[in-house]
Amino acid sequence: MKGYEFERALVDVIIEISLKKGLKAKPLAEMAWPHRKDAGTKWRKIRNGDPPRELSVRDAYDLACAMGISITDLCGVAQTKILGTRIAPQPVQEKKVQEETISSGLPPVESVERSSSYKN
């Protein structure tokens, strides 16, 4: 991963989850770092910095706990977000049954339902 890519994704995920849970930035920061007077300022600098201020593992853990989720889940969602932007989904190619039938000379296969009276 390049430089701040994971940190940025982690911060973005924290912001998304906190918004879904109805937690505003300052109350979230105060829950994460109750011992700091400048908790709101710290969180603002982390999330608004470009490049983002370094987000320590401890800070991410504290934020995750404040939101009631595990750090493992938080990191997993951030990693999935990064991978999702790197790997574009490939279009699914549908097989045409008629073309296969013509090329093989065999009739198409139909599903057969098992009779209810049949016992194994």
N, C-alpha and C positions, 0 to 999 in steps of 0.2 A: 504494500500500500504506500502511496505517496504521502509524505509529510503529515499534514493535518487531516487527511481524508477520513480516517476512522474517528478522530476527535470531532470533526464537523458532523459526521453522521450520528455520533452518539449524542451530541448536543441537540441536533435536530429531532431525534427520537424522544429525548427528554422533554423538549418543548411540546411536541405533538401529544405525548401521553399526558402531560400535565394539563394541557388545554382540554383534552377529552375528559379528564377527571374534574375539570372545573377549578383547577388550582392556578391562581395568578402567580406571577414571577416572585414577587416579594414574599408572600406567605410560604411559597415552596422553599425559598432560600432560608427563611427563618426556621422552618421545620427541619431542613437538612443540617443547618449550622446554628443551632440555638445558642451556642456559646460565643458567637461572633456578633459584634455590634454592627458591622458592615456587611452582613450576609447578603442583603439585597444588592449592594454595590458589587460584591464579588461575583454573584450570579450574572449580573448585567454585563460585567467585563468579560466573563467567560462566553456568554452566548452572543454578544454583539461585536466582539473583536473580529477583525479580519486581517491577518489570520486569527483564529480564535485563541484567546489566552489558553495556556496549557491547562487541560482538564486532567487532574490527577486521578488515579484509580480510586483513591480514598474519597475524592469529591464526587465521582460518579456513583460510588457505593452509597454515600450519604444521601444523594439525590434520589437514587432508586429506593432506598429504605423510606424516605419521606413520602414517596408516591405509593408505597406498599407493593413494590415488585422486587424481584431478585435481580442482582447485578448480572447474573448469567442470562436471564431473559432479555435484559436491556442490551447487553452486548450482542446477543444473538439477533435481535431485531435490527441493530445497527449494521451488523455484518451482512445480513440478508438484503438490507437496503443498498449497500455498496455493491454486492454481487448482482442485484437486480438491474442496476444502472450499467454494469459492465457487460452483462450477457443479454443481448437482445433476443427475445423469443423468436424462434424459427417458425415460419408458417407450416402448418400441417398439410401434407400432401395426401389427398384422398385417393384411394385406389378405385378405379372404375371397374366394377364387376363385369360389365359387358365387354370391355376390351380384353380382360383376362380370359373370359369365356371364349371369345373369338380366337385368341392366340393359342389357347390350350385345346380347344375343340371339345371341352367338357361342359356340361350344364352347370349353372351356378348352384352352390351348396345352400340348402335351406335348413333352418333349424327344425329339429324334431322334438316335440314335447313328450315327456315320459308319461305313460298312462298311470292314473292313480291306482289301478289294480295291480300294477307291477310291483313286486316286492323283491328286495335284494337279499 
